[in-house]
Amino acid sequence: MDKWISTLLLLADDAAPAAKAQEGNPLLQMLIIFAPLAAVWYFLILAPQNKERATRKQTLDNLKKNDSVVTIGGILGTVVNLSEDGQEVTIRVDDNARLKMRRDSIREVVIKEKTDSK
């Protein structure tokens, strides 16, 4: 039994330098793993989100009187007034119903397509 333990210890000592030689730079190994993950995260999450945010900002900046809009609550209406500072919008929901709300509560501007009828 003593020979068996001595043999294992001898083999373990011989394997240790080989493992250290193959180990390499741990920082480089982490970079190899995380760089592709960061690139995928950017192209699948951040880039589309930034594009959507820019589109929404442009839509809200171009908001004007008589635009048909949908609020984040799902209310359909028409813009009748924009405040001087541009932060508040008044929309007409019905003939006598008007709602005053923040500009960022507008989800989208509804574009009515003209149909060509023959």
For each residue, the residues with C-beta under 8 A, 3 or more apart:
1: 4 5
2: 5 6
3: 6 7
4: 1 7 8
5: 1 2 8 9
6: 2 3 9 10
7: 3 4 10 11
8: 4 5 11 12
9: 5 6 12 13
10: 6 7 13 14
11: 7 8 14 15
12: 8 9 15 16
13: 9 10 16
14: 10 11 17 18
15: 11 12 18 19
16: 12 13 19 20
17: 14 20 21
18: 14 15 21 22
19: 15 16 22 23
20: 16 17 23
21: 17 18
22: 18 19
23: 19 20 26
24: 28 29
25: 28 29
26: 23 29 30
27: 30 31
28: 24 25 31 32
29: 24 25 26 32 33
30: 26 27 33 34
31: 27 28 34 35
32: 28 29 35 36
33: 29 30 36 37
34: 30 31 37 38
35: 31 32 38 39
36: 32 33 39 40
37: 33 34 40 41
38: 34 35 41 42
39: 35 36 42 43
40: 36 37 43 44
41: 37 38 44 45 46
42: 38 39 45 46 47
43: 39 40 46 47
44: 40 41 47 48
45: 41 42 48 49
46: 41 42 43 49 50
47: 42 43 44 50 51
48: 44 45 51 52
49: 45 46 52 53
50: 46 47 53 54
51: 47 48 54 55
52: 48 49 55 56
53: 49 50 56 57
54: 50 51 57 58
55: 51 52 58 59
56: 52 53 59 60
57: 53 54 60 61
58: 54 55 61 62
59: 55 56 62 63 108 109
60: 56 57 63 103 104 106
61: 57 58
62: 58 59 109
63: 59 60 67 69 79 82 89 103 106 109
64: 67 79 82
65: 79 80 81 82
66: 78 79 80
67: 63 64 78 79 109 110
68: 76 77 78 109 110 111 112
69: 63 76 77 78 79 89 91 106 107 108 109 110
70: 74 75 76 106 107 108 110
71: 74 75 77 91 99 101 105 106 107
72: 105 106 107
73: 105
74: 70 71
75: 70 71 91 93 99
76: 68 69 70 93 110
77: 68 69 71 91 92 93 99
78: 66 67 68 69 91 92
79: 63 64 65 66 67 69 82 89 90 91
80: 65 66 90 91 92 98
81: 65 89 90
82: 63 64 65 79 86 88 89 90 103
83: 86 87 88 89
84:
85: 88
86: 82 83 103
87: 83 102 103
88: 82 83 85 100 101 102 103
89: 63 69 79 81 82 83 100 101 102 103 105 106
90: 79 80 81 82 98 99 100 101
91: 69 71 75 77 78 79 80 98 99 101
92: 77 78 80 95 97 98
93: 75 76 77 97 98 99
94: 97
95: 92
96:
97: 92 93 94
98: 80 90 91 92 93
99: 71 75 77 90 91 93
100: 88 89 90
101: 71 88 89 90 91 105 106
102: 87 88 89 105
103: 60 63 82 86 87 88 89 106
104: 60
105: 71 72 73 89 101 102
106: 60 63 69 70 71 72 89 101 103 109
107: 69 70 71 72
108: 59 69 70
109: 59 62 63 67 68 69 106
110: 67 68 69 70 76
111: 68
112: 68
113:
114:
115:
116:
117:
118:
